[in-house]
């Protein structure tokens, strides 16, 4: 459903991503690791369509449509949604209004807000005076209203205290598993059968790895110096990074080249 081929991206005339190849199939969740400044957020911003991230080579396909040069609003309309690490404060726009905009219909805003314990913030300006955990819950609420097919999460654990990490993690897991068929689970069907019923996709950037305690990811990859590599089980990758650091990734890349 998401296919990236030979992607090369520039920001202010500097190449920040090179030869990125990535495929996320319906129902899959991928986790992206990498040190600060490696290009992880830039990749998400490029998929989302921010114009300052200039695609100079390659293409991005979503649901069979070439979206390489489509504007952000058209990509959102096709079903791509993003949770930002540091979203801006929007003075004069209430969170309730933002959720209604994301939903595009007369959705039950209060009902959605209850799922992330956010009812008391609906009539406050978007992100105005919010803590780190409150900002994450606001972002999740907007995604719940948008109902995208591809979720992009930029460090969802960032700034979240231990009291809120469970709520954030479980909500993300719920969003990514909307394709599950509970009636099959009740009949004792195996996990693989349930996985095949998923339709939602996810690409998650993580530094701490906490999200892996809540989300079952299918694949993990490392982005280092703008190059995507080291596809493996995400828990194994995180275990290796925790033990040896990203220096091991550098050594691995050097040996492969």
C-alpha positions in Angstrom: 0.0 0.0 0.0 3.0 2.3 0.6 5.9 1.9 -1.8 9.0 4.1 -1.8 11.5 3.6 -4.6 15.0 5.1 -5.0 14.0 8.2 -3.0 16.6 11.0 -2.8 15.6 14.2 -0.9 17.1 17.6 -0.5 16.5 20.2 2.2 18.0 23.7 1.4 20.2 22.2 -1.3 21.6 19.5 1.0 20.9 15.8 0.4 19.4 14.4 3.6 18.0 11.1 2.3 19.6 8.9 -0.4 18.3 5.8 -2.2 15.5 5.1 0.2 13.5 2.0 -0.6 10.6 1.0 1.6 7.5 -1.1 1.3 4.7 -1.3 3.9 2.0 -3.7 3.1 -1.6 -3.4 4.3 -1.8 -4.4 8.0 2.0 -4.0 8.6 3.6 -1.8 11.2 7.3 -0.8 10.7 9.6 0.8 13.3 12.4 3.2 12.4 15.5 3.6 14.5 18.3 6.0 14.1 20.4 8.6 16.0 19.4 12.3 16.1 20.0 14.0 12.7 19.9 10.8 10.7 16.9 11.8 8.6 14.0 9.9 10.3 11.7 12.9 10.8 12.7 14.1 7.3 11.4 10.8 5.8 8.1 11.2 7.6 7.8 14.8 6.4 8.6 13.8 2.9 5.9 11.1 2.9 3.5 13.6 4.3 4.4 16.1 1.6 6.0 19.1 3.2 7.3 21.1 0.2 10.6 22.1 1.7 11.6 18.5 1.5 12.4 18.3 -2.2 12.3 15.0 -3.9 15.0 15.0 -6.6 14.9 11.3 -7.5 12.6 8.4 -7.0 8.9 8.2 -6.2 6.4 7.5 -3.5 3.3 5.4 -4.3 0.3 5.1 -1.9 -2.6 2.8 -2.8 -1.2 2.6 -6.3 -1.3 6.4 -6.7 2.0 8.3 -7.4 1.9 10.9 -4.6 5.5 12.1 -5.0 4.5 15.7 -5.8 1.0 15.8 -4.4 0.3 18.6 -1.8 -0.3 17.7 1.9 -4.0 18.0 1.8 -4.4 15.6 -1.1 -2.2 13.0 0.7 -4.3 13.4 3.9 -7.4 13.0 1.7 -6.0 9.7 0.4 -5.6 8.4 4.0 -2.2 9.5 5.4 -2.1 10.9 8.9 0.8 12.0 11.1 1.4 12.5 14.8 4.2 15.1 15.3 6.9 15.1 17.9 6.6 18.9 18.4 3.4 20.2 16.9 2.8 23.9 17.1 0.4 25.8 19.4 -2.5 27.2 17.4 -3.9 30.2 19.2 -7.6 31.0 18.5 -8.4 27.4 17.4 -10.1 25.2 19.9 -9.1 21.5 20.2 -12.8 20.6 19.6 -12.8 22.5 16.3 -9.6 20.9 15.2 -11.0 17.4 15.9 -14.1 18.3 13.9 -12.0 19.5 11.0 -10.0 16.2 11.1 -13.2 14.2 11.2 -14.9 16.0 8.3 -18.3 15.2 9.7 -20.4 15.5 12.8 -18.4 13.0 14.8 -18.9 12.4 18.5 -16.0 14.5 19.7 -16.7 13.9 23.4 -16.8 10.2 22.9 -13.4 10.2 21.1 -11.9 12.4 23.8 -13.0 10.0 26.5 -10.9 7.3 24.9 -7.7 9.3 25.6 -9.0 11.1 28.8 -9.0 14.5 27.0 -12.5 15.9 27.6 -11.4 18.8 29.8 -9.0 20.1 27.1 -11.5 20.3 24.2 -12.3 24.0 24.7 -8.7 25.0 25.1 -6.6 26.4 22.2 -4.7 23.6 20.4 -1.6 22.7 22.4 -1.7 25.9 24.4 0.0 25.2 27.7 -0.2 21.4 27.2 2.3 19.1 28.8 4.2 16.6 26.7 1.7 13.8 27.5 -1.3 16.1 26.8 0.2 17.1 23.4 0.6 13.4 22.5 -3.0 12.7 23.5 -4.2 15.7 21.5 -2.3 14.3 18.4 -3.9 10.9 18.9 -7.3 12.4 19.3 -6.9 14.1 15.9 -5.8 10.9 14.3 -8.7 9.0 15.7 -11.0 11.6 14.1 -9.2 11.5 10.8 -9.2 7.7 10.5 -6.2 7.4 8.1 -5.0 4.2 6.5 -1.4 5.0 7.1 -0.3 6.3 10.5 3.1 8.1 10.8 4.3 8.5 14.4 7.3 10.7 15.2 8.6 9.6 18.5 5.3 9.0 20.3 7.0 8.4 23.6 8.9 11.7 23.6 7.9 14.0 26.5 5.4 11.4 27.9 5.7 10.5 31.6 5.3 7.0 32.9 1.7 7.7 33.9 0.7 8.4 30.3 2.9 6.1 28.3 0.5 3.2 28.8 -2.4 5.2 27.5 -0.5 6.5 24.6 0.9 3.1 23.7 -2.4 1.2 24.0 -4.2 3.9 21.9 -1.6 3.6 19.2 -2.0 -0.2 19.3 -5.7 0.2 19.0 -5.4 2.5 16.0 -3.1 0.2 14.2 -5.2 -2.9 14.8 -8.5 -1.5 13.6 -8.5 -4.2 10.9 -8.7 -7.0 13.5 -11.8 -9.1 13.4 -12.9 -9.7 17.1 -15.4 -12.4 16.0 -12.5 -14.5 14.6 -10.5 -14.1 17.8 -13.5 -15.3 19.8 -13.6 -18.4 17.6 -10.0 -19.2 18.4 -8.5 -18.4 15.1 -4.8 -18.1 15.1 -2.8 -14.8 15.3 -1.7 -15.1 11.7 -5.4 -15.2 10.5 -6.1 -12.1 12.6 -3.1 -10.3 11.1 -4.4 -10.9 7.6 -7.6 -9.0 8.5 -5.7 -5.8 9.4 -5.9 -2.9 6.9 -4.2 -0.1 8.8 -0.4 0.6 8.4 2.0 2.3 10.6 5.5 3.8 10.5 6.9 4.6 13.9 10.0 6.5 14.9 11.3 5.6 18.3 14.4 6.3 20.4 13.5 4.8 23.7 11.8 1.6 22.4 9.0 1.9 25.0 6.4 1.7 22.2 7.5 -1.9 21.5 6.0 -2.8 24.9 2.5 -1.9 23.5 2.7 -2.3 19.7 3.4 -5.5 17.8 5.6 -4.3 14.9 6.3 -6.5 11.9 9.6 -5.0 10.8 12.4 -2.7 12.1 14.9 -0.7 10.1 17.8 1.6 10.9 18.2 5.0 9.2 21.8 6.3 9.5 23.2 9.3 7.6 20.2 9.3 5.3 20.5 5.7 4.3 18.0 3.0 5.2 19.4 -0.4 6.2 19.4 -3.3 8.6 15.9 -4.7 8.2 15.2 -7.1 11.0 12.9 -7.9 13.9 12.4 -4.6 15.7 13.0 -6.0 19.1 16.3 -7.6 18.0 17.4 -4.3 16.4 16.6 -2.4 19.6 18.4 -4.9 21.7 21.5 -4.6 19.6 21.4 -0.8 19.6 20.9 -0.8 23.4 23.9 -3.1 23.8 26.3 -1.7 21.2 25.0 1.7 20.2 24.7 2.9 16.6 28.4 2.5 16.2 27.7 -1.2 15.4 25.4 0.0 12.6 28.2 2.0 11.2 30.5 -1.0 11.2 27.9 -3.2 9.6 27.3 -0.7 6.9 31.0 -0.3 6.2 31.4 -4.1 5.9 28.5 -4.3 3.5 29.9 -1.6 1.3 
